Amino acid sequence: MQVDKTEKHLLSPAQIGSISLKNHVVMAPMTRCRALGNVPNALMAEYYKQRSGAGLIITEGTSPSKNGLGYARIPGIFNQAQVAGWKNITAAVHEGGSKIFIQLMHTGRISHPLNMPADAKILAPSAVKAAGQMWTDTEMMQDHPVPEAMTAAEIAQTKEEYVIAAKNALEAGFDGVELHGANEGLTDLVAFGRPWLNNPDLVARFEHHWPLSQELDSTLLYSADEKGYTDYPVYG
């Protein structure tokens, strides 16, 4: 079957500044909540390596500080254990021929103390409670608490935490850093989110015109183990 121009473009090499990508396909950032103790682990390395058919992978939101760990089991990059965990992941992705950016994400008031270290603070621009609830592993769904309004010193500290996190990301082997919610200008690339969840070989499926898997268990998107995470098969 002849590949049309759009597919040829999608599968052709791409360039972001000085970074060369093997194709134009991006794996979009998606929270998966497998970082037990907020430290990236071997299971996460397997997950990202499975999807290294992408030209570029952008990680799940990763906290630059203990105060940004609002969701259960999200990773951080503010201590050496986390840096070491991410090193294993970037090495696995690079072995698969892909590039990987880390997405830095501070959860702000969308948080709960049960998902954070005891000495962490829930900070926001003002002391206004967010609507809705937050999942916690120990008490299940809980209302968002009222955050503390940030002082000028805390704003400056948070900015510095982002700088340190970016430096840690370079130490961990990342090819770049993306800020959550920022427009990075990657308009020539094509990002996919949901299809990557249950199609770890997504690019190969595009290349060979194989059908995409439609089997997805949404109840396992944010669970803690390999089920619904690394156990989706490749085609064939």
N, C-alpha and C positions, 0 to 999 in steps of 0.2 A: 504494500500500500504506500502510495506517495505521500510524503509528509508535506503539508501546506506551509506557506510562508510564515504564518504565525507560530506553528510548531517548530519550524527551523530556527526562528528567532529565539523562542523559549529555550531551546536546547543548545543554542550556540554560546560560546564563551562571552563573558561580560567583564566590565571594568568599573570599579568604584575607586576613583582617585588612583592610588598606587596599588590597589588590591585587585588581583586577577581572580575571577570566578569561573568555574568550569561551565556554568550555564546561568540563565537569567531567573532561575527558580529560587524563591526565598521561602524558608519555613518561618512563618510568623510566630511571635511570642505567644505562648499559651501556658497559663498556670496549671500545674499538674500535682503539686502538693506531695511530692515524694521525698523531700529533703528532711529526713528524720533528724531532730535536733537542730534543724536549719543548716545542716552541713551537706553539701552535694556528695553523692555516694556512687557506688559501682552500678546500682540499678539505673540511675540517671545516665551514667556513661553509656550503658548499653542502649538506652532509649535514644539518645542523641546520635550514637554511632549508626544505629539502624536507619536513621533518616539522613545520613550524610550523602545521599544522592543529590541533595539540594546544593546549589552553588553557594548559598549563604544561609546559615541558621542564625536566628535571633532567639536567645534564650527566653525562658519564662522570666517574669519580673523578679528581680533579685535585690534584696535590701542592702543599702549602703551603711546601715547602722542597726543596732538593737531596737531603736525606737521605730523603725520602719517595718518590723516583722508582724504586720497585722493579721495576716491569714495563717491558718494552721499549716505547718510543715513547708513553708516557702524557704528557699535558700537565701543566704546572705553572702556577702563578700567583704566582711570587715574584720575577720580574724584569720590566723594562719591555717587553722584546720579547714576553713572554707576555701581558702586559696589553694590548699593542697588538693581538696576534693575537685575543684574546678580544673586544676591542672590535668587530672586524669581524664576529664571530659573533653577538654580542648585537644588533648593528644589523640583521643579516640576519634574525634571528628576530623582532625587533620589527617589521620591515617586513612580515613575514608575519602579524602580528597576534597573536603568541603572547608569553607571558612566559617568562623563563628564570632558573632558579636554578643556581648552581654547587654541585657536590658536592665538598667538600674531603676528601681521602683520603691519609693517610700509610700507606705499606705496611709499615712496621716491619720485622720479621724476614723477611717474605715478599718477598725481594729478592735481588739479586745485583750484585756490583760492576761487572760488564760492562754493566749497564743504567743506571749512575750516573756522574756526574762523578768524576774521579780523587780529588778532595778531599772527597767525601761519605763519610758513615759509615752503616753498617747498625746501627740502634739498636733496642733492645727493653727491656722491663722487666727481663729477666734474660738471661743469656748461654746461652740454650737454643736449639739448632738446630731449625728447623722440619722436619717430615717432607716428603718429596717433592722435586720439582725445579722449576726456573724456566727459561722460554725466554729465551735471549739471541740476538741477531742474529748475533753473531760466532762463538759456540761452540755454538749450538743449546741442547739441554737440559742444564742443570747443576744439581748439588745445591745446596740452600740452604746458605749458610755459617753459621757460628756468629756471632750478632750480639754487639755490645758491650752490656753492661748499662748503662742510662742512669744518669748521675749526677744529683743533685738540680739542678745547674746546667743540665744538658741537658734535663731535664724542664721547667724554667722557660723555657728557650730555645724548646723546641718549642711550648709554649703561646703564647708571643709570636709565633712564626711563623704560627700560626693566626690571630691577631689581625691581623697585617700582611696575610696572604692575604685575609682578609675585607674589609679596607679596599681592597686592590687590586681585588677583585671589584666593589666599588661603583664604583671608578674606571673599570672596564672595561664598566660599563653593566648589570650583572646586577641582577635584581629581588629577589634573595634569595640566601641561603647555606644549604646543608644540610651537616651533618657526616655523614660515612660511618658507617652503623650507628646513627644517631640516629633516634628516633621523633619526627617533626615534627608529628604530630597532624593530618595532612591526611586525616582519615577520610571526609570527604564527597566526596572526589575518587576517581577510578578510574584506577589506573596500569596501563599495558600495557608490557611489555618486548619479548619476542621478535617479536610481530606488527609492530612498527615497523621491524624490520630489513629486511624485504622488502616492506613496504607503506608507502611514504613518505606516501601519501595515506590513511592509516588512517581518519581521521575522516570523510572524504568517502565512504569505503566503508561506514562505519556509517550515515551519513546517507541514502545512496541505496540501501542494501541490496545493494551490489555484493559479490561473493564476495571473500574474502581470498586473496591469492596464497599458495601452498604451496611455491613454488620458493625454496629457500634453500640456498646452498652453505656449509656450516659450516666448510669448510677455509679460507674467506676472511674469517672473522669478525675475525681479528686480524692480517691482512696489512697491507701498507704503502701500497697505492694505491687507486684508485677501484673496482677490481673487487670485487664483493660488498659495496660500501659506498654509492656514489651512483648505481650503474647499474641499480638495480631500478626498473622502469617504474611509472607510475601506471596506473590502470585505463582500459581503452578504447583 
